[in-house]
Amino acid sequence: MRRSYERYLNASVILAILLLLLTYSSLLVASEGSAVALEHSQAVFWNFVIAVIVLATLIASAALPLAALRQWPGRWRYLAIFPLAALLLWLVVIATGRIYDSGSHRLWPFELFAWAMANMIYMVIIMTAKRKLDKHDAEEPS
């Protein structure tokens, strides 16, 4: 059952509240006087901020090929599934690398962020090509 206030709270408001709470907690730790605790809380805060940005970008970027996979007919679907297959393969590479050597892929969030950016560029190119080719096919007299 949905509460009446849930429709007014979108993800950005919830994220802003979380960030404010984390900032407030770091200020409380700082008021205790321990410089080490302050440094640790700031590191945790910035790690959390980076993780949220990477996760949001990854989800938004993965939504493009998923939507295209649902909407595009025929052979265009293969072009839409390609980035998801690449992501799955890269996740397997990262997971196996981390299992065998805990020091490998230490910057895996940035690897996933790089995939998200490359996927955005790829999907824009494919969507533009599809639009141009569909427009050309519609204008061509039968």
ZIDA-V54849 format. One record per residue. PSI is psi in radians with two decimals (NA if undefined). OMEGA is omega in degrees with one decimal (999 if undefined). D_LAST is the distance of its C-alpha to the last C-alpha in Angstrom with 2 decimals. Layout:
PSI|OMEGA|D_LAST + PSI|OMEGA|D_LAST
//
This chain:
2.26|-179.2|53.07 + 2.39|175.1|51.89 + 2.73|-174.8|54.52 + -0.48|-178.0|53.91 + -0.25|-176.6|54.41 + -0.54|-179.0|51.88 + -0.34|179.5|48.91 + -0.34|-179.0|50.52 + 1.83|176.0|51.24 + 3.12|-173.8|48.22 + -0.61|-177.8|48.34 + -0.63|178.4|49.25 + -0.74|179.0|52.27 + -0.73|178.0|53.44 + -0.73|179.0|53.05 + -0.70|178.4|55.01 + -0.75|178.0|57.75 + -0.76|179.9|58.00 + -0.68|177.0|58.27 + -0.71|177.6|60.94 + -0.70|177.5|62.88 + -0.69|177.4|62.75 + -0.76|179.2|63.93 + -0.73|179.6|66.69 + -0.61|177.5|67.80 + -0.56|175.8|67.98 + -0.64|177.0|70.14 + -0.71|177.4|72.42 + -0.68|180.0|72.81 + -0.58|-178.9|73.57 + -0.29|177.3|76.23 + -0.25|172.7|78.08 + -0.01|-177.6|78.93 + 2.03|-179.9|77.59 + -0.59|179.4|75.66 + -0.73|179.1|74.42 + -0.66|177.8|73.08 + -0.79|179.8|71.33 + -0.72|179.0|69.74 + -0.74|-179.2|68.64 + -0.62|176.7|67.19 + -0.67|177.5|65.24 + -0.73|178.1|63.84 + -0.74|179.8|62.82 + -0.85|-177.4|61.23 + -0.56|173.1|59.16 + -0.69|178.1|58.15 + -0.75|179.1|56.95 + -0.79|179.1|55.02 + -0.73|179.5|53.27 + -0.70|178.8|52.50 + -0.75|179.6|50.98 + -0.79|-179.9|48.79 + -0.78|-179.0|47.62 + -0.75|178.9|47.01 + -0.73|178.6|45.09 + -0.71|179.7|42.92 + -0.77|179.8|42.34 + -0.77|179.3|41.37 + -0.68|-179.8|39.04 + -0.64|178.5|37.41 + -0.38|179.1|37.06 + -0.53|179.7|35.47 + -0.95|179.2|32.34 + -0.52|177.0|31.28 + -0.75|177.6|32.44 + -0.71|178.2|30.25 + -0.65|178.8|27.24 + -0.63|179.5|28.10 + -0.54|-170.9|28.08 + -0.51|-174.2|24.88 + 2.43|179.6|22.46 + 2.80|168.3|20.47 + -2.32|-172.8|20.41 + -0.30|177.7|21.43 + -0.44|179.1|22.04 + -0.61|179.3|25.11 + -0.66|177.5|26.74 + -0.52|179.4|26.67 + -0.53|-177.6|28.19 + -0.31|-177.4|30.92 + -0.85|-179.5|32.04 + -0.55|178.0|34.30 + -0.67|176.2|35.88 + -0.68|177.8|36.70 + -0.70|177.6|38.18 + -0.78|179.4|40.25 + -0.78|178.2|41.51 + -0.75|-178.8|42.49 + -0.61|175.7|44.25 + -0.66|176.5|46.10 + -0.74|178.7|47.36 + -0.78|-180.0|48.52 + -0.80|-178.1|50.31 + -0.80|180.0|51.89 + -0.64|176.6|53.17 + -0.72|179.7|54.42 + -0.55|179.2|56.30 + -0.77|-176.1|57.75 + -0.52|180.0|59.19 + 1.94|-176.2|60.28 + -0.26|179.0|60.75 + -0.18|-178.9|60.70 + 2.70|179.1|57.20 + 0.80|-180.0|54.17 + -0.44|179.5|56.53 + 0.70|-176.6|53.82 + -0.54|176.0|51.23 + -0.61|179.1|50.21 + -0.51|174.1|49.19 + -0.74|177.8|47.28 + -0.63|176.5|45.28 + -0.69|177.0|44.90 + -0.68|175.8|43.54 + -0.75|-178.4|40.98 + -0.75|179.4|40.00 + -0.74|177.6|39.51 + -0.64|178.3|37.55 + -0.70|177.6|35.37 + -0.80|179.5|34.68 + -0.79|179.7|33.56 + -0.82|-177.0|31.42 + -0.62|176.5|29.71 + -0.74|178.4|29.04 + -0.79|-178.7|27.42 + -0.73|179.0|25.26 + -0.69|178.0|24.32 + -0.77|178.6|23.45 + -0.74|179.3|21.32 + -0.78|180.0|19.48 + -0.78|180.0|18.97 + -0.78|-178.8|17.73 + -0.68|176.7|15.30 + -0.68|178.0|14.00 + -0.72|178.8|13.77 + -0.71|178.5|11.95 + -0.61|179.7|9.31 + -0.59|-179.8|9.15 + -0.42|-176.9|9.08 + 2.20|-179.9|6.39 + 2.43|-179.2|3.79 + NA|999|0.00
//
